[in-house]
Amino acid sequence: MRWALAPLCVMALTACGEGTGKADGAGKAAAPSNRTIAATLKDDRSFGTLERVLDNAALGDVLAGKGPYTVFAPLDAAFAASAGDLGDEAMKAQGAAMLRAHIVPGALTRADIVAAIERNGSGAAEMRTMANTLLTFSKDGDSVIVSGDNGARARLTGDETVASNGVVQPVDGLLVRTTAAPAG
């Protein structure tokens, strides 16, 4: 039953928010960007490793397309704990799988996510990724925590950016555990 409700949660989250643009430290929102998610990630130096993984996995066209998507975008420091260089050609499949586990359908602002957590009596909201994995969102004080179904956890951090085809939500960790490529 829980799995059947995941798409409804995504639709409810998508419909509930009015947040736009790039939030500043005070939570104010600016006008939405006319740039795509792919262009936003490429131009932000905080996502250099993610951009390499995106290029290697050949998923840039997806994030430059129509959408809408929300990308929970790991900052460069988040990749330090990963097993292997996900931007390396030998890690192409693992990089693509990792990326799909960080993307959900719909444009979800932080305000949308917080509202869904608060509406749900359990104190958590769930949504399904493009990799068909489950992400669970909860609050820890003023912070929003996102957990993968494999136990990986990250915190939403920094400013979100509303792009022309979705939202970029920076996170401080990977939402999947990675494994090294087999020795060849």
Backbone hydrogen bonds in HBPLUS format (Angstrom, degrees):
<---DONOR---> <-ACCEPTOR-->    atom                        ^
c    i                          cat <-CA-CA->   ^        H-A-AA   ^      H-
h    n   atom  resd res      DA  || num        DHA   H-A  angle D-A-AA Bond
n    s   type  num  typ     dist DA aas  dist angle  dist       angle   num
A0004-ALA N   A0001-MET O   3.04 MM   3  5.15 122.2  2.39  97.9 112.8     1
A0005-LEU N   A0001-MET O   3.20 MM   4  6.55 137.3  2.40 146.3 157.6     2
A0005-LEU N   A0002-ARG O   3.21 MM   3  5.28 133.5  2.44  96.1 108.2     3
A0006-ALA N   A0003-TRP O   3.35 MM   3  5.37 146.8  2.47  97.5 106.3     4
A0008-LEU N   A0005-LEU O   3.04 MM   3  5.18 116.5  2.46 101.6 117.6     5
A0009-CYS N   A0005-LEU O   2.95 MM   4  6.26 149.6  2.05 154.8 164.4     6
A0010-VAL N   A0006-ALA O   3.08 MM   4  6.42 156.5  2.14 152.1 157.7     7
A0011-MET N   A0007-PRO O   2.99 MM   4  6.30 160.2  2.03 148.2 153.3     8
A0012-ALA N   A0008-LEU O   2.84 MM   4  6.04 159.7  1.88 149.5 155.4     9
A0013-LEU N   A0009-CYS O   2.84 MM   4  6.02 159.6  1.88 150.5 156.2    10
A0014-THR N   A0010-VAL O   2.89 MM   4  6.04 158.3  1.93 149.0 155.3    11
A0015-ALA N   A0011-MET O   3.02 MM   4  6.18 151.2  2.11 146.0 153.0    12
A0016-CYS N   A0012-ALA O   3.16 MM   4  6.13 128.8  2.44 141.6 153.0    13
A0162-VAL N   A0021-GLY O   3.00 MM 141  4.59 133.3  2.23 101.0 114.7    14
A0024-ASP N   A0028-LYS O   2.96 MM   4  5.58 143.3  2.09 143.6 155.3    15
A0027-GLY N   A0024-ASP O   2.86 MM   3  5.31 164.7  1.88 120.0 124.5    16
A0033-SER N   A0162-VAL O   2.93 MM 129  6.11 170.4  1.94 166.4 164.1    17
A0164-SER N   A0035-ARG O   2.77 MM 129  5.51 168.7  1.78 142.1 146.2    18
A0040-THR N   A0036-THR O   2.94 MM   4  6.13 157.3  1.99 148.4 155.3    19
A0041-LEU N   A0037-ILE O   2.93 MM   4  6.16 164.5  1.95 159.8 162.3    20
A0038-ALA N   A0063-LEU O   3.08 MM  25  4.98 153.6  2.15 123.3 119.6    21
A0042-LYS N   A0038-ALA O   3.01 MM   4  6.16 158.5  2.06 146.3 152.8    22
A0043-ASP N   A0039-ALA O   3.06 MM   4  6.17 151.2  2.14 146.9 152.9    23
A0044-ASP N   A0041-LEU O   3.38 MM   3  5.38 148.6  2.49  98.7 107.3    24
A0047-PHE N   A0044-ASP O   3.03 MM   3  5.85 169.2  2.04 126.0 129.6    25
A0076-ASP N   A0046-SER O   3.00 MM  30  5.93 143.6  2.13 161.3 168.2    26
A0051-GLU N   A0047-PHE O   2.86 MM   4  6.06 154.9  1.93 153.4 160.6    27
A0052-ARG N   A0048-GLY O   3.08 MM   4  6.39 151.4  2.17 143.5 150.6    28
A0053-VAL N   A0049-THR O   2.98 MM   4  6.30 160.3  2.02 154.4 159.5    29
A0054-LEU N   A0050-LEU O   2.82 MM   4  6.02 158.5  1.87 150.7 157.4    30
A0055-ASP N   A0051-GLU O   2.90 MM   4  6.12 159.4  1.94 148.9 153.7    31
A0056-ASN N   A0052-ARG O   2.91 MM   4  6.09 165.9  1.93 150.7 154.8    32
A0057-ALA N   A0053-VAL O   2.89 MM   4  6.01 153.9  1.96 149.2 156.0    33
A0059-LEU N   A0054-LEU O   3.20 MM   5  5.54 164.4  2.23 156.8 158.7    34
A0058-ALA N   A0055-ASP O   3.08 MM   3  5.05 153.6  2.15 101.6 109.7    35
A0062-VAL N   A0059-LEU O   3.12 MM   3  5.37 127.5  2.41 102.6 115.5    36
A0063-LEU N   A0059-LEU O   3.38 MM   4  6.81 158.3  2.43 152.4 156.7    37
A0064-ALA N   A0060-GLY O   2.95 MM   4  6.13 114.0  2.40 138.3 156.0    38
A0065-GLY N   A0062-VAL O   3.12 MM   3  5.10 153.9  2.19  99.5 107.5    39
A0106-GLY N   A0068-PRO O   2.90 MM  38  4.87 162.1  1.93 128.0 122.1    40
A0069-TYR N   A0165-ASN O   3.05 MM  96  6.58 143.5  2.19 137.9 145.1    41
A0167-VAL N   A0069-TYR O   2.90 MM  98  6.49 146.7  2.01 147.3 158.2    42
A0070-THR N   A0104-VAL O   2.88 MM  34  5.33 155.9  1.94 157.3 161.7    43
A0104-VAL N   A0070-THR O   2.94 MM  34  5.33 160.8  1.98 151.4 157.6    44
A0071-VAL N   A0167-VAL O   2.89 MM  96  6.34 160.1  1.93 165.6 170.5    45
A0169-GLN N   A0071-VAL O   2.81 MM  98  5.97 176.7  1.81 164.1 165.2    46
A0072-PHE N   A0102-HIS O   2.76 MM  30  5.09 172.1  1.76 162.9 164.6    47
A0073-ALA N   A0169-GLN O   2.80 MM  96  5.79 131.1  2.04 126.8 141.3    48
A0171-VAL N   A0073-ALA O   2.91 MM  98  5.65 154.9  1.97 131.1 130.1    49
A0075-LEU N   A0171-VAL O   3.05 MM  96  6.25 151.3  2.14 176.2 174.1    50
A0078-ALA N   A0075-LEU O   2.91 MM   3  5.50 144.1  2.04 118.4 128.6    51
A0079-PHE N   A0076-ASP O   3.08 MM   3  5.74 152.8  2.15 118.7 125.4    52
A0080-ALA N   A0077-ALA O   3.24 MM   3  5.56 159.8  2.28 109.0 115.0    53
A0082-SER N   A0079-PHE O   3.04 MM   3  5.22 158.4  2.09 108.3 115.2    54
A0088-ASP N   A0085-ASP O   2.89 MM   3  5.44 167.1  1.90 122.5 126.3    55
A0091-MET N   A0088-ASP O   2.84 MM   3  5.34 151.6  1.92 115.8 125.1    56
A0092-LYS N   A0089-GLU O   3.21 MM   3  5.18 158.5  2.26 113.5 111.8    57
A0095-GLY N   A0091-MET O   2.81 MM   4  5.97 158.7  1.86 159.8 166.7    58
A0096-ALA N   A0092-LYS O   2.94 MM   4  6.17 158.9  1.98 150.8 156.1    59
A0097-ALA N   A0093-ALA O   2.99 MM   4  6.20 160.4  2.03 148.6 153.9    60
A0098-MET N   A0094-GLN O   2.90 MM   4  6.07 156.6  1.95 146.2 152.9    61
A0099-LEU N   A0095-GLY O   2.93 MM   4  6.16 160.8  1.97 149.4 154.3    62
A0100-ARG N   A0096-ALA O   3.04 MM   4  6.28 167.1  2.05 152.4 155.1    63
A0101-ALA N   A0097-ALA O   3.16 MM   4  6.35 142.2  2.31 141.6 151.2    64
A0101-ALA N   A0098-MET O   3.17 MM   3  5.20 126.8  2.47  95.7 109.4    65
A0102-HIS N   A0099-LEU O   2.88 MM   3  5.21 160.2  1.92 113.6 120.0    66
A0103-ILE N   A0100-ARG O   3.42 MM   3  5.33 169.1  2.43 104.1 105.6    67
A0130-MET N   A0103-ILE O   2.82 MM  27  5.75 145.1  1.94 161.5 164.5    68
A0112-ASP N   A0109-THR O   3.08 MM   3  5.08 118.8  2.47  94.4 109.2    69
A0113-ILE N   A0109-THR O   3.09 MM   4  6.47 157.7  2.14 150.9 156.1    70
A0114-VAL N   A0110-ARG O   2.90 MM   4  6.15 169.5  1.91 158.1 160.4    71
A0115-ALA N   A0111-ALA O   2.94 MM   4  6.03 160.1  1.98 145.8 151.6    72
A0116-ALA N   A0112-ASP O   3.01 MM   4  6.26 152.6  2.09 145.5 152.6    73
A0117-ILE N   A0113-ILE O   2.98 MM   4  6.29 156.1  2.04 151.6 158.2    74
A0118-GLU N   A0114-VAL O   2.94 MM   4  6.17 163.7  1.97 153.6 157.8    75
A0119-ARG N   A0115-ALA O   2.93 MM   4  6.09 144.3  2.06 143.6 153.1    76
A0120-ASN N   A0116-ALA O   3.14 MM   4  6.21 144.1  2.27 142.3 150.3    77
A0123-GLY N   A0120-ASN O   3.11 MM   3  5.76 169.6  2.12 123.0 126.3    78
A0125-ALA N   A0137-PHE O   2.92 MM  12  5.11 149.1  2.01 137.6 147.3    79
A0137-PHE N   A0125-ALA O   2.69 MM  12  5.11 168.3  1.70 160.6 164.9    80
A0127-MET N   A0135-LEU O   2.95 MM   8  5.41 151.0  2.04 149.1 157.0    81
A0135-LEU N   A0127-MET O   2.82 MM   8  5.41 172.6  1.83 165.9 168.4    82
A0129-THR N   A0133-THR O   2.82 MM   4  5.35 160.7  1.86 156.9 163.1    83
A0132-ASN N   A0129-THR O   3.01 MM   3  5.11 157.0  2.07 109.5 112.4    84
A0136-THR N   A0147-SER O   2.90 MM  11  5.13 158.8  1.94 145.8 153.0    85
A0147-SER N   A0136-THR O   2.82 MM  11  5.13 156.5  1.88 145.9 154.0    86
A0138-SER N   A0145-ILE O   2.92 MM   7  5.28 154.5  1.98 149.5 156.6    87
A0145-ILE N   A0138-SER O   2.78 MM   7  5.28 167.6  1.79 155.9 160.0    88
A0140-ASP N   A0143-SER O   2.86 MM   3  5.12 159.3  1.91 143.0 147.1    89
A0143-SER N   A0140-ASP O   3.13 MM   3  5.12 154.2  2.20 124.8 121.1    90
A0156-LEU N   A0144-VAL O   2.94 MM  12  5.63 167.6  1.96 161.7 165.8    91
A0146-VAL N   A0154-ALA O   2.84 MM   8  5.43 169.3  1.85 157.9 161.5    92
A0154-ALA N   A0146-VAL O   2.89 MM   8  5.43 149.6  1.98 154.8 164.5    93
A0148-GLY N   A0152-ALA O   2.73 MM   4  5.16 162.1  1.76 152.4 158.9    94
A0151-GLY N   A0148-GLY O   3.12 MM   3  5.49 163.1  2.15 117.6 118.1    95
A0172-ASP N   A0155-ARG O   3.13 MM  17  5.62 145.7  2.25 142.6 152.5    96
A0157-THR N   A0170-PRO O   2.93 MM  13  5.52 167.0  1.94 137.7 141.3    97
A0161-THR N   A0168-VAL O   3.01 MM   7  5.15 154.9  2.08 141.4 149.2    98
A0168-VAL N   A0161-THR O   2.84 MM   7  5.15 162.2  1.87 150.5 156.5    99
A0163-ALA N   A0166-GLY O   2.67 MM   3  5.18 145.1  1.79 146.9 157.3   100
